[in-house]
Amino acid sequence: MTDIPNLREDSVLPITTETLFPATPSTHAPRILILYGSLRERSYARLSAEEAARILTRFGAEVRIFDPRGLPQVDTEEPDHPKVAELRDLVTWSEGMVWSSPERHGAMTGLMKTQIDWIPLSLGGVRPTQGKTLAVMQVCGGSQSFNTVNQLRILGRWMRLLTIPNQSSIARAWDEFDEAGRMKPSPFYNRIVDVMEELVKFTLLTRDMRDHLVDRYSERVESRAALSRRVNQATL
């Protein structure tokens, strides 16, 4: 059982509590970025995102909400477009994110997907989303659905985000907010509190070890092979 001839021992790192847990943990407030996927004047995705922001602030987080108005379609502008640059700077700043989208035609909105598509997997040699936490939320015009949060989870995994177990799906969202845009007391509101509480806990738990958590053997092997090729080529 110990014979592993295909394993590159020079690319295997020890897995210990010493390597996982930092000697001096971070003490600053967890930094959370919120994205929402609707531009309607009375957007329930935005209202639920703002409600989440208030709860996160109460739990001690530093929160920023990205306003997607003016964000161009992917590939129609260069990455130095002001709204694209703003979004990418916020993602780099953040330690966790909340994605809140309406469900339209059984899926997330195009605006939600556009924001995610503008976030690169790698930016200047740094993966801006890798190992950071994510909470997913959706609002529904009718009966409760989980299509959008399921899709957001797939995207979160693809972006190497640590998506927390809990999630929020608000049915008949038009009946869950008062005239001032504040969410009424309900089990749906309680669920958002649950989700934000869990997000802060997971962010505090993982933010100092996120690079180690998603450090992959296959990529270390590939990196060593690339380095070896460069060295051999230079020697030749």
NORRA-V132019 format. One record per residue. RES is the residue in one small letter. BURIAL is + if it has 24 or more other C-alpha atoms within 12 Angstrom, else -. D_CENTER is the distance of its C-alpha to the mean C-alpha in Angstrom with 1 decimal. Layout:
BEGIN
res: <RES | RES>
burial: <BURIAL | BURIAL>
d_center: <D_CENTER | D_CENTER>
END
This chain:
BEGIN
res: <m | t | d | i | p | n | l | r | e | d | s | v | l | p | i | t | t | e | t | l | f | p | a | t | p | s | t | h | a | p | r | i | l | i | l | y | g | s | l | r | e | r | s | y | a | r | l | s | a | e | e | a | a | r | i | l | t | r | f | g | a | e | v | r | i | f | d | p | r | g | l | p | q | v | d | t | e | e | p | d | h | p | k | v | a | e | l | r | d | l | v | t | w | s | e | g | m | v | w | s | s | p | e | r | h | g | a | m | t | g | l | m | k | t | q | i | d | w | i | p | l | s | l | g | g | v | r | p | t | q | g | k | t | l | a | v | m | q | v | c | g | g | s | q | s | f | n | t | v | n | q | l | r | i | l | g | r | w | m | r | l | l | t | i | p | n | q | s | s | i | a | r | a | w | d | e | f | d | e | a | g | r | m | k | p | s | p | f | y | n | r | i | v | d | v | m | e | e | l | v | k | f | t | l | l | t | r | d | m | r | d | h | l | v | d | r | y | s | e | r | v | e | s | r | a | a | l | s | r | r | v | n | q | a | t | l>
burial: <- | - | - | - | - | - | - | - | - | - | - | - | - | - | - | - | - | - | - | - | - | - | - | - | - | - | - | - | - | + | + | + | + | + | + | + | + | + | + | - | - | - | + | + | + | + | + | + | + | + | + | + | + | + | + | + | - | - | + | - | + | + | + | + | + | + | + | + | - | - | + | + | - | - | - | - | - | - | - | - | - | - | + | + | - | + | + | + | - | + | + | + | - | + | + | + | + | + | + | + | + | + | + | - | - | - | + | + | + | + | + | + | + | + | + | + | + | + | + | + | + | - | - | - | - | - | + | + | + | + | + | + | + | + | + | + | + | + | + | + | + | - | - | - | + | + | + | + | + | + | + | + | + | - | + | + | + | - | + | + | + | + | + | + | - | + | + | + | + | + | + | - | + | + | - | + | + | - | - | - | - | + | + | - | - | - | - | + | + | - | + | + | + | + | + | + | + | + | + | + | + | + | + | + | + | + | + | + | + | + | + | + | + | + | + | - | - | - | - | - | - | - | - | - | - | - | - | - | - | - | - | - | - | - | - | ->
d_center: <38.5 | 38.0 | 39.0 | 35.9 | 37.4 | 34.4 | 32.2 | 31.9 | 32.6 | 32.0 | 28.3 | 27.9 | 26.5 | 27.5 | 25.2 | 26.4 | 25.4 | 26.6 | 24.1 | 21.1 | 21.9 | 22.5 | 26.0 | 24.8 | 21.4 | 19.6 | 21.0 | 19.2 | 17.1 | 13.4 | 11.7 | 9.1 | 8.2 | 8.9 | 9.3 | 12.1 | 14.1 | 17.8 | 20.4 | 23.1 | 25.1 | 24.5 | 21.0 | 20.0 | 16.4 | 16.7 | 19.0 | 16.8 | 14.0 | 16.8 | 17.9 | 14.6 | 14.8 | 18.4 | 17.7 | 15.0 | 17.7 | 20.3 | 18.5 | 18.6 | 15.3 | 15.3 | 13.5 | 13.3 | 13.1 | 13.1 | 16.2 | 16.0 | 19.9 | 21.3 | 18.5 | 20.5 | 20.1 | 18.6 | 21.6 | 23.9 | 23.3 | 22.7 | 19.6 | 21.6 | 21.7 | 21.2 | 18.3 | 16.5 | 17.2 | 16.1 | 12.6 | 12.3 | 13.9 | 11.5 | 8.4 | 10.9 | 12.0 | 8.9 | 8.5 | 5.7 | 4.3 | 6.3 | 7.2 | 11.0 | 13.3 | 17.0 | 18.5 | 21.0 | 23.3 | 21.4 | 18.1 | 15.3 | 16.8 | 17.3 | 15.9 | 12.5 | 12.8 | 14.3 | 11.5 | 9.2 | 12.4 | 13.1 | 10.2 | 12.2 | 11.8 | 14.3 | 15.5 | 18.8 | 18.7 | 15.3 | 12.1 | 9.7 | 6.4 | 8.7 | 8.9 | 6.2 | 5.5 | 3.8 | 6.9 | 8.4 | 11.7 | 14.5 | 18.0 | 21.1 | 24.5 | 26.4 | 26.1 | 23.0 | 20.9 | 17.9 | 17.7 | 14.7 | 12.5 | 13.8 | 13.0 | 9.3 | 9.3 | 11.2 | 9.0 | 6.0 | 9.0 | 10.3 | 7.7 | 8.4 | 5.3 | 7.3 | 7.1 | 9.7 | 13.1 | 13.7 | 12.9 | 14.9 | 17.1 | 19.8 | 23.0 | 25.5 | 23.2 | 26.2 | 28.0 | 25.5 | 25.6 | 28.8 | 30.4 | 28.7 | 25.2 | 24.6 | 23.6 | 26.6 | 27.0 | 26.2 | 24.5 | 21.6 | 21.3 | 21.6 | 18.8 | 16.4 | 17.9 | 17.3 | 13.6 | 13.1 | 15.6 | 13.9 | 10.5 | 12.8 | 14.8 | 12.2 | 10.8 | 14.5 | 15.4 | 13.2 | 12.5 | 16.0 | 16.0 | 12.7 | 14.7 | 17.4 | 15.4 | 14.3 | 17.5 | 19.2 | 23.0 | 23.2 | 21.7 | 24.1 | 26.9 | 26.1 | 25.8 | 29.2 | 30.8 | 29.7 | 31.1 | 34.2 | 34.8 | 34.5 | 36.9 | 39.4 | 39.3 | 40.1 | 42.9 | 44.4>
END
